[in-house]
Every structure is written in C-alpha cells, then in structure tokens.
Amino acid sequence: LDADKAGLSESGKQVLWESGDKIAVYDGTAIREFALIDGEGTTSATFYGEVAETAENFIAVHPFASANKVTPAAEETPASISISVPATQTIASGSLIDPAALVAVAESGDGTSLAFKNVVSLVKFTVDAEGVTAFKLSGASGEKFTGTASVGTDAVATSAGNTASLTVKPAGE
C-alpha cells in the first residue's frame, strides 16, 4: 500500500515517515500489520503486509499500536475506529513529538493508496529550566484527551478519550 501523511519535520510543519513505522490495516476481516519498506523521511511512503484475498477496501491507523478495534460501516452507520492516545508521552532527544502520540487514520477506496488524517492536535511549549523530568498538562474543565477514543475515517472523534491529563517526559535533552 502507498500511504501519505502529514508529519512533523524539523520545521514542525510536516509529519514524515520514519524507519520502523508500522500501520494497522483493517481488511474487512482483521487488523493486519504493515511495515514501511520505502519512503523514510518523506510524506509519501510504501508499506508491505498481507491481507485477505477478498479484501478490496481498507481502513488504516498509524501507529500500529494505536489501533484497538475497527467496526466496519453498516447500512446507515459509518465505520468506527477505536484508537489509543498514550497518557504518558516520551519525547526523544532531538525529536519534537512522541511518535505514539501522533495518531492518524485513513480509508482506501481504491485498495492501493491511503491518505492519513491526523486525529490529534499538538501543543508546542518550551521549557527553559534545567532538571525538569516531566510536565503534566490538564484541561481547564477536566476534558478527556488521552486514552481510548472512537473516531470515524474522517478523523473526527465520536467519543472522547478517558484520561483528563497528559504527562510529557523528555528523554535526553
């Protein structure tokens, strides 16, 4: 499958595919793991995995570990995807985000390509103090923004997460 996503480049304006990226692909029968085989460092990449022979359309989640369950569309009910956004996020030295936190979904109508849409929003902040080991962010009114949530293939949440705070830990600098 060929996949496009908006990523977080060094400028912070693009999400780029990284070595080791895996996506979850629902083929109508099960969630399958697909691994990046070409396109590291770009917004367009190729993934390899196997699907059921009868599969024609796909629903996908990035990263693979964020996909919990896919409920396919029924007569008048759109598809629903259960995803997880980690409540503790670790930012590697030199990185701008924990890759596990940048959840995106896609649906393929042609069976060969996916255009991912980001499910989450990003918050950018800078700390100018030494010795900081973690930050805890909470919604002003107890909003739930991490944990398990349901989204449609349009990346719009149909149910909120179940955790009202987020812990961000720097790993290294």
ABEGO torsion letter per residue (X at the ends): XBBBBBBBBAAGABBBBBBGBBBBBBAGABBBBBBBABGBGBABBBBBBBBBAABABBBBBOBAAABABBBBBBAABBBBBBBBBBABBBBBBGBABBAAABBBBBBBAAGABBBBBBABBBBBBBBABBGBABBBBBBAAGBBABEBBBBBAAGBBABBBABABBBBBBBEX
